[in-house]
Amino acid sequence: MLPSSGWSATHVFDSLEAMRAGDVRWREGRAFSLAYNAGPDALAVAEEAYRRFSGENALNTDAFPSLKRMQSEVVAMAGVWLGATPQSAGFMTSGGTESILMAVKSARDRLRAERGISNPNMVMPTSAHAAFAKAGAYFGVEVRRVAVLPDWRADVAAMRDVVDQNTVLVAGSAPQYPQGVVDDIVGIAKIAIDTEINCHVDACMGGVTLAYLARLGEDIAAWNLQVPGVSSISVDLHKFGYTSKGASVIIYASKYLRSFQGFITDDWLGGVYGSSGMLGTKSGGSMASAWAVMHFFGDDGYLRLTRQAREATLQLANFVRESRDLVLRAEPESTLLCFGARDPSALNVFAVADELAKRGWYVDRQTPPDSLHCTVNAIHHDKIDWFARDLHESIATALAQQSSATVGTYGTIE
């Protein structure tokens, strides 16, 4: 209820701090999901840049040309990671979900304009992000999910079998979120070439990391706009770009393909209204934060952060391999790691997650199969020994108490 008279600023901020007392302490590296941290210096830059531009409105960059410049430069910098060419063009969005929504909307509108397709569908593996289903529900595009191969990668042959004359989009992930493996993007994009439809690569998790892992000498399969047939690709800067929340980029292979993303109308009494994405009014804070942090780190900084996160991932993977109670779902190909119980009848991994939570750690819970998932980022480079000790104790407690627990949720509605 709105107070009858206003509170003091001190009372407001004390109340906010009290409310978040039970939140996961992600700034201390306690979260292996949802929050990304490259240290206090980077957070300070991100938050101050956001504060300075939080009130600017990116709906109309004629009024705020600074935001137009920031968006252009951020997209260009991200484009280097994503294999953009001089013909490529993109926009910033509010996050990976909006980027995926826009990729689906663009594919639907392109094929509607070119072929008159009125009952569109899209084809993707079961590992593709839930945002594709959200996009299908929003935009009236049937979602056709195809079971993955035993190694959790997309089954390209099976995907090709369900593509038909009404398919407007095929999609793959680099990497997919649940098990952290990179799909056969070359194979998926070849379907798009052969059928003359769109192909979107969801690199929201890997768009920064995979680019630098290749620089660090790791063998990374082709995954970006350099792959023939890829029409669009997305990367979240608020993940492994370590910027403030609300910053993602989608880049298309051409301005023509990008042209189907926007919306414009003059069918009201307010004049011409144009928007590049789902949002109308949007704060310039996330744009400024992305621009600031990317310049703060520079190329060498992101190389260092990727090395730290990758080394921490491999350290955690080695602990899981050596555990008599746990098993890796897949060898981590970037900085995502998924593991489950070696004997699910003896150990409930969700009970392990409960015990970890009691010790202050947050990990994702997934099913099927019942698994725990860790998104390892730079802040964890000196935290894995600590986490592994608590993980070992949590397993022992869950086994001793024969604990049971239920799967949580990746996102919530409350």
N, C-alpha and C positions, 0 to 999 in steps of 0.2 A: 504494500500500500504506500502511495506517495505520502511522505511526511507532511504534516500540516504546516510546518515551517522548515526552512532549509537547514541542513546540517553544516557544520564547519568543514573546511577542507580536511583538517586533521581527522575528524570523525569519519569522513568518507573514506579516506585512505586507510585508516586503522581497520575499518570494517572490511574493506577489500582484502587486506592482508589476513584478517581472521578467517575469511571465507576460503582462502586458498591454502589454509594450514594443512588440510588433508590431501592436497594435490601431490602427484608424484614430483620429486625434486629433480626435474630434468636438467636444471642448470648445474647440478652436481654430477651429471652423467648417469643418473639412475634410471632413465627411460631408454628402452630399446625399441621404441616406436613413437610415432606422433610428433616428437620434437627433435630438432637437429641442432647441434651445438659445436662450434669450433673454438670455444673459449670466451672468456670475459671481454677481451679486446674487440673481437668481432661482434659480440652481442651489443656492446656499447655503440659501435658504429652503426649497426643495423637499427637499433632503437632510436638513436638520435636523428638519423636521417628520416626515419618514419615519422617521428614527432614533428620535424620541421615542415613536412609536406602532408601531414595527415588531413588537413582541412582543404587542400587543393582538390579539385574535382576533374578527374580524367575523362568525364563525359564529353567535355569540349576543350580540346587542346588549343583552339584559337585563343581562348582566354588564358590558358596556361601553357605557353609554348615550351616552357622548361620540361613539362611532362612528355610532350611530343618528342623532344630531343632524347630524354631519358629512355623512353620506350624504344626508339629507333636504335640507340646505342646498345641497350641491353639485348635486343633481338639479334643485333649484329654480332655481339660477343658470344652469345649462346650458339649462334649459327656456326661459328668455328668448331665448336664441340660436335655439332650435329651434322657436319658435312654439307652445309649449305653452299650453293653455287651463286653466281651473280644473278641468276634468274629467280632465286628463292625469295620468298616474302613471308612475313609473319606478324603476329601480334602477341602482346602480353595478355594473360588471362589471370583469373583469381586463384587458379590451382589446377591440379591434374584432372579433376573431374570436369571442370569447365573446358579444359583443352580437349578432352575426349568428346564431350558433348558437341563442341564445335566441329570436330573432325567428322562426326556422324552426320550432323546437320549439313555440312558442306557436301559430303558424298551424296546424301539424299537429294539435295537441291541440284547438284550438278547432273546427276543421272535423270532426274525429273525433267530438267531443261533439255538435255541432249537426246533422251530416248522416250520421254513421256512415261517413265516408270511411276506408277501410282500406288503400288503395293510392295515397297522395297523391303529387302532383308539384308542382314550383314552376317558374315561367317567368321568365327573365331574359336580358339581353343577354350576349354573350360577354365583354364588358368588366367584368361584375360580379366582385367579389372572389372569390378562390379559397376563401375561408371558406364560401361557400354550398355548394360541392361537398363540403367537409368536413362541413358540417351535414347534407347529404343522405346521406352515407355513415354518419354517426353515428345519424341518426334515421329512416332508411329512407324518405327522400323522394326521388323521382326528380327529377333536375335536367334541365330542358329549356332549353338555351342557344340563343339566336337571334342570328344574325349582325347586327352593327351596321351602321348606314348609312355612306356614304362619309365623313361628318364625324365618325365614331366614336361617335355617339350611338345610344341604343337605338332600334331599329325597332319602334315601338309597334304598327303595323298587323300586322307579322309576329308579334309577341308575342301579340297577340289571337288570331291564327289557330291557335296551338298550345295555347291554354287550353281545357280541357275540364271535364267534370263532376267530375274528381278533382283539379283544381288547387286548392291551398290558399293559394298565395302568388305574388304578382308582386313584382319588386324592381327598383329603379333606384338610381343613384348620384349624389351631389352633392358633389364631382365623382367620376367614375370614376377609378381610379388610373392606368391605363396611359397615357392621352393627356391627362388633366386636363380633360375637358369635362363639363358638367352634362347629365344625361339629361333627357328630357321627363317630368318628374315628374307634371305635370298629366295628361298622356295615359296614363301607366302607372297612376296612381291611379284614372282613370276606368274602366279595366278592372276594378279591384277593386270599384268601386261597382256596375258593371253585373252582376258575377257574385257579389257579396256574399262576397268573400274578403279575405284580408289583403294589405296592400301595405306593404313595408318600404323605407325610404330609408336607404341606407348613406351617411351624412354623416360618417363617421369622419375623413376628411380635411378636409372643408369646413365642418363644423358651426360652428366658431368663425369661420373666415375669411370665409365667404359672408355671415354676419350683419353683419360689420364692413365688408366691401366695399360692401354696400348703403348703409351709413351714410356711407361715403366718396364716395357719388355714382355708383357703378358700376351698370350695368343688369344686375341679377341676376334670372334667371327664377325663378318660384315653385318652392320646393323643400322646404318643411318641413311641420310639422303643421298649418299654416294651409291647406294644400291639401286639399280634400275627398277623402276616400277613403284618405288616408295613415293607416295604423293604428299604425305604429311607426317610430322613427327613432333612429339611433345616432350618437354623436360621441365621438371619442377625446380625452380631456383630456391624455394624455401625448404627443399630437402638438402641435397648435397652441395647446393650453392651456398647454404648457410645464411640465407637472407631471411627477413621477417616473413611471417605467414601472409599469403595472398599473392604470391608471385610464381607464375608459371609462364612458359613460352610455347606457342605452337608455330611451327614453320612449315610452309608448303613448298613444293618443288617449283611452283610458278605463281605469279600474280593472278593468273587466270584461275587456278585452283583456289587461291585464297579469296577470290572475289565472291565465292558462294558462302563465305562465313558471315559476312556482315548483314545488317538489317537497316533498311531506310524507308521512310514513309513521310508523306506530307498530308495524309488523310486525317487531319484534325485541324483545330483552329490555332495551333501553336507554331506553325511553320515546319520546316524540314527537321526531322529527327533521324539521326543516324547513330548506330551503335555497332561496335566490332564484335561484341560477345553477348553473353546472357545478361550481364549487368548493364544498367544505365549509369546512374551516379556511382562512382567508385573513387575511393580515396587515392590520392597520389602518394600516400605513404609507402605502399608496397613497391611502387616503381622506384621511388627515391632510395629505399632501402636496398633494393636489388642493385641499382646503379652504384651506390656507395660501397657495398660489400664487395662487389666484383672488382671495383677499382682498388679497394683496400687490400685484397689478397693478390690480385694479379695472377699471371700464369704460373709463376713459381710457387705462389702460395697454395693454389689449388693442387699442384703436383704434390706438395708436401702433405696437405690434408688427405689426399687420396691414398698416399702411401701409409699414413698413420691408420686410417680406417681399414685399409686392406690388411695390414699386418695384425690389427686387432681381430679382424674377422677370422683370419687363419689361425690365430692363437686360440680363439674360442672353438673353432672347428676341431682343432687338435685335442682339446679337452673332451669334447663330445666323443670323438673317435676312441679315446682311451677309456671312456666310461664303460663299465660293465652293464649299466642300466639304460643308456641312451644310444640312439642311432641317428646319424644324419639322414635326412630325406634326400639330399643331393649335395654334391660337392659345390660349395659356394663359388659362383663365377664373378661376383662383384663384392658387395658388402652386405648382402642379405643372407641369413643363415636360418635354416629350419631343421628341427630335430624332434624326435618322438621317443616313446618308450621302446626299448628292445623287446620287452615282454609286456604288452598292454594289459594282460590279465593280472600282472603283479604290480604294475605301477601306473597310476593315473597321472598323466602329465599335467592335467589341469589342477590337480591337488598340489603338484610341484609349483605351479604358477601362484597358487594361493599362498604357499609358504614363502615364495620369493617376495610377494607383495608385503607380507608381514615384516620382511627384512628391508623393505623400502624400494624394491625393484619392480619395474613394469615391463612385461613382455606380452606380445600378442599371442592369442590362442586361436588355433585354426582347426578346421575339420571339413571334409575328410582328407586324410586320416587325422586322428587326434594328434596335434603337434603344437610345439611352441616355436615362435618366430622372433628373431632378433634382427633389427635393422641397426647395424653397427656403424657409428659415425666417429668423427675425429676425436670427440671428447672422451671416447672409450679407450683411447690408445694406452692409457695407464690404469684402466679400471678392470681389465679382464681377470687378473688374478683374484681380485676382491670379489667380483661377480661369481667366478668359478667356485670359490670357497663357499659362498652362500648357496650356490646351485647344488653343490655336493651335500651340504647340510639339509637343504630343502628336500632333496631326494631321499635322504636317510629318514627324515621325519615322516614323509609321506608313506614310505614303505613300512616303517615301524607302527604307524597308526592305521595303516590300510585305509588311508584317506580317500575320499571321493570328492569330486567337484564337477562343475558343468562348464561347457564352453562359454566364453564371453562373446563380445561383439566387436567387430572392426569399427563400426560407426553406430551411433545411438540416436534415437528419437525420443525426446522427453519434453 
